[in-house]
């Protein structure tokens, strides 16, 4: 494969990943009207995705280096932060706010990762990063104005706080995963972290719900399966493949379309309104993340 063709394939995979990740909030919102709660829906998502990640994780275990007790401890902590903690906070937040606002708040995780590096890992803080952070949070402010004009202020604040907690959890996961990715490889690490988070999620479900809670209306299974396939498995592996071809920086640039896609899907599939404030906020957030990504 020529370099030009490889780059084109990498770009296509990065766009596919962005599309998949942008659909997650839409699937959650489409499932909630049937009465399913956040942990049950998350357990269904993880349960449907589990066989694929189990297969990849076991294949990596046979082919790669063996893991130490310290490796497993790090995987447990990172799995709890990344795919369990971030997901459950996000699912809870979506009970209160629109899919568009959720995606914009979640999209702050690159700026939070930078701040974690500055405050806890001794990394330098540049003027460019400061400008990016200001733009991101100014954009979220505009998006909040949009949602506050639609309904209950308390719900928007609670939902926004939960999703921001999700973004913090995911940023901690990213900040702590670099050494493990270097040791295990992106694909193997992602699969093992997903296995850990699946086990924790299912443990949470079993501790708080009877098994009969898995009995749900048929559409809930459909949206849970769609979330596992199109918003988890496909984008996770597409993103890893894109990074291998075009690098993490370029792959992240294609992810800039994520908030716009979510806002568009929310308008199309959920009848969520779109305002000038929301689109202006989205533009500011995307601009801020673009500045960070092109450091």
C-alpha positions in Angstrom: 0.0 0.0 0.0 1.4 3.4 -1.0 1.9 6.1 1.6 -0.9 8.2 0.1 -3.4 5.4 0.1 -2.4 4.4 3.7 -3.0 8.0 4.8 -6.4 8.0 3.1 -7.4 4.8 4.8 -6.2 6.2 8.1 -8.3 9.3 7.6 -11.3 7.2 6.8 -10.8 5.1 9.9 -10.4 8.2 12.1 -13.7 9.7 10.7 -15.4 6.3 11.3 -14.2 6.4 14.9 -15.5 9.9 15.3 -18.9 8.9 13.9 -19.1 5.9 16.2 -18.2 7.9 19.4 -20.7 10.6 18.5 -23.5 8.1 18.3 -23.1 6.8 21.9 -25.2 9.6 23.5 -27.8 9.2 20.8 -28.2 5.5 21.5 -28.4 6.2 25.3 -31.1 8.8 24.8 -33.1 6.5 22.5 -33.0 3.7 25.1 -34.1 5.8 28.1 -37.7 6.2 27.2 -38.3 2.5 27.6 -37.6 2.8 31.4 -34.0 1.3 31.5 -31.7 2.8 34.1 -28.1 3.8 33.5 -26.2 0.9 35.1 -28.5 -1.7 33.4 -27.9 -0.1 30.0 -24.2 0.2 30.6 -24.1 -3.5 31.7 -25.9 -4.5 28.4 -23.4 -2.4 26.4 -20.4 -4.1 28.2 -21.9 -7.5 28.0 -22.5 -7.3 24.3 -19.0 -6.0 23.6 -17.3 -8.4 26.0 -16.8 -11.4 23.7 -14.9 -9.3 21.1 -12.6 -7.7 23.7 -12.1 -11.0 25.4 -10.9 -12.6 22.2 -8.5 -9.7 21.4 -7.2 -9.6 25.0 -6.6 -13.4 25.1 -4.9 -13.3 21.8 -2.6 -10.5 23.0 -1.9 -12.4 26.2 -0.6 -15.4 24.2 1.4 -13.3 21.8 2.8 -10.6 24.1 4.8 -10.3 27.2 3.4 -11.6 30.5 1.9 -9.1 32.9 3.2 -8.5 36.4 1.1 -7.9 39.5 1.8 -4.2 39.2 0.6 -4.2 35.5 -2.7 -5.8 36.6 -3.1 -3.3 39.4 -2.6 -0.4 36.9 -5.0 -2.0 34.5 -7.6 -2.3 37.2 -7.3 1.4 38.2 -7.3 2.6 34.6 -10.1 0.3 33.6 -12.2 1.7 36.5 -11.4 5.2 35.4 -11.7 5.0 31.7 -14.5 2.6 30.6 -16.4 2.2 33.9 -16.2 5.5 35.8 -16.3 7.7 32.8 -19.2 5.8 31.2 -21.4 5.5 34.3 -21.1 9.2 35.0 -21.8 10.0 31.4 -24.9 7.8 31.3 -26.2 9.4 34.5 -25.6 12.8 33.1 -27.5 12.0 29.9 -30.6 11.6 32.1 -30.5 15.4 32.6 -29.0 17.1 29.6 -29.1 17.1 25.8 -26.8 14.8 23.7 -25.3 17.9 22.1 -24.3 19.5 25.5 -23.0 16.2 26.7 -20.6 15.8 23.8 -19.3 19.3 24.1 -18.5 18.8 27.8 -16.9 15.4 27.2 -14.8 16.9 24.5 -12.9 18.9 27.1 -10.9 15.8 28.1 -7.8 16.9 26.1 -7.6 20.1 28.0 -8.1 18.3 31.3 -5.3 15.8 30.4 -3.0 18.8 29.9 -3.9 20.3 33.3 -3.4 16.9 35.0 0.1 16.8 33.3 0.9 20.3 34.5 -0.3 19.9 38.1 0.6 16.3 38.8 3.3 15.3 36.3 5.5 18.4 36.2 4.8 19.2 32.5 5.1 22.8 31.2 2.1 24.9 30.4 2.2 27.0 27.3 0.3 30.1 26.2 -1.2 28.2 23.3 -2.6 25.6 25.8 -4.0 28.5 28.0 -5.8 30.0 24.9 -7.2 26.6 24.0 -8.6 26.0 27.5 -10.2 29.4 27.6 -11.9 28.8 24.2 -13.2 25.4 25.3 -14.8 26.5 28.5 -16.2 29.7 26.9 -17.8 27.4 24.3 -19.3 25.2 26.9 -20.7 28.3 28.6 -22.5 29.2 25.3 -23.9 25.6 25.1 -25.1 25.9 28.7 -27.0 29.1 27.8 -28.7 27.1 25.1 -29.8 24.2 27.4 -30.7 26.5 30.3 -33.2 28.2 28.0 -34.9 24.9 27.3 -35.8 23.6 30.7 -35.0 23.1 34.4 -31.8 24.9 35.5 -31.1 22.4 38.3 -31.3 19.4 35.9 -28.8 21.1 33.5 -26.4 21.8 36.3 -26.6 18.3 37.7 -26.2 16.7 34.3 -23.4 19.0 33.3 -21.5 18.3 36.6 -21.9 14.5 36.1 -20.7 14.6 32.5 -17.8 16.9 33.5 -16.9 14.3 36.1 -17.0 11.8 33.3 -14.5 13.9 31.3 -12.2 14.2 34.3 -12.3 10.4 34.8 -11.4 9.8 31.1 -8.7 12.4 31.3 -7.1 10.6 34.3 -7.4 7.4 32.3 -5.5 9.0 29.4 -2.9 10.6 31.5 -2.1 7.3 33.3 -2.3 5.0 30.2 0.7 6.2 28.3 3.3 4.0 30.0 0.9 0.9 29.7 0.3 1.6 26.0 4.1 1.8 25.4 4.5 -1.5 27.2 1.6 -3.5 25.8 0.6 -1.7 22.6 -2.6 0.3 22.1 -4.8 -2.6 20.9 -3.9 -5.0 23.7 -4.1 -2.4 26.4 -7.5 -1.2 25.2 -8.9 -4.7 25.1 -7.6 -5.6 28.6 -8.8 -2.2 30.1 -12.2 -2.9 28.6 -12.2 -6.4 30.1 -11.5 -4.9 33.6 -14.2 -2.3 33.2 -16.7 -4.9 32.0 -16.1 -7.0 35.1 -16.5 -3.9 37.4 -19.6 -2.8 35.6 -21.2 -6.2 35.8 -20.2 -6.4 39.5 -21.9 -3.1 40.1 -25.0 -4.3 38.3 -25.2 -7.6 40.3 -24.6 -5.7 43.6 -27.4 -3.2 43.0 -29.9 -5.1 40.8 -31.6 -8.5 40.6 -30.8 -10.6 37.5 -34.4 -10.0 36.4 -33.4 -6.3 35.7 -31.8 -7.7 32.5 -35.4 -8.4 31.3 -36.0 -5.3 29.2 -38.2 -4.3 26.3 -36.8 -5.6 23.0 -35.8 -2.1 21.8 -33.5 -1.7 24.8 -31.5 -4.8 23.7 -31.4 -3.3 20.2 -30.0 0.0 21.3 -27.6 -1.7 23.8 -26.3 -3.9 20.9 -26.0 -1.0 18.6 -24.0 0.9 21.3 -21.7 -2.0 21.8 -21.1 -2.5 18.1 -21.2 0.9 16.6 -20.2 3.1 19.5 -17.7 0.9 21.3 -16.1 -2.0 19.3 -15.9 -0.3 15.9 -14.6 3.1 17.0 -12.1 1.7 19.5 -10.4 -0.5 16.9 -10.9 2.1 14.1 -9.2 4.7 16.2 -6.3 2.4 17.1 -5.8 1.5 13.4 -6.0 5.1 12.4 -3.3 6.1 14.9 -1.0 3.4 13.5 -1.4 4.8 10.0 -1.5 8.6 10.5 -0.4 9.1 14.1 -2.3 10.2 17.2 -2.1 14.0 16.4 -3.7 13.7 12.9 -6.2 11.1 14.1 -7.4 13.5 16.8 -7.9 16.2 14.3 -10.5 14.2 12.5 -12.2 13.6 15.8 -13.0 17.4 15.8 -16.2 16.6 13.9 -17.6 14.6 16.8 -19.5 17.4 18.6 -21.0 18.6 15.4 -22.1 15.1 14.5 -23.7 14.6 17.9 -25.6 17.9 17.7 -26.7 17.0 14.2 -27.9 13.5 15.2 -29.6 14.9 18.2 -31.6 17.3 16.0 -32.4 14.6 13.5 -33.1 11.6 15.8 -34.0 13.2 19.1 -35.7 16.4 17.9 -33.3 18.4 20.0 -33.3 22.1 19.0 -30.2 23.9 17.6 -29.5 27.5 18.4 -26.9 30.1 17.5 -25.5 29.9 21.0 -25.1 26.1 20.8 -23.4 26.2 17.4 -21.2 29.1 18.5 -20.2 27.1 21.6 -19.4 24.0 19.5 -17.2 26.1 17.2 -15.3 27.5 20.2 -14.8 24.0 21.7 -13.6 22.6 18.4 -11.3 25.5 17.9 -9.8 25.0 21.3 -9.2 21.3 20.9 -7.8 22.0 17.4 -5.2 24.3 19.0 -4.3 21.7 21.6 -4.0 18.9 19.0 -1.7 21.0 16.8 0.8 21.7 19.6 
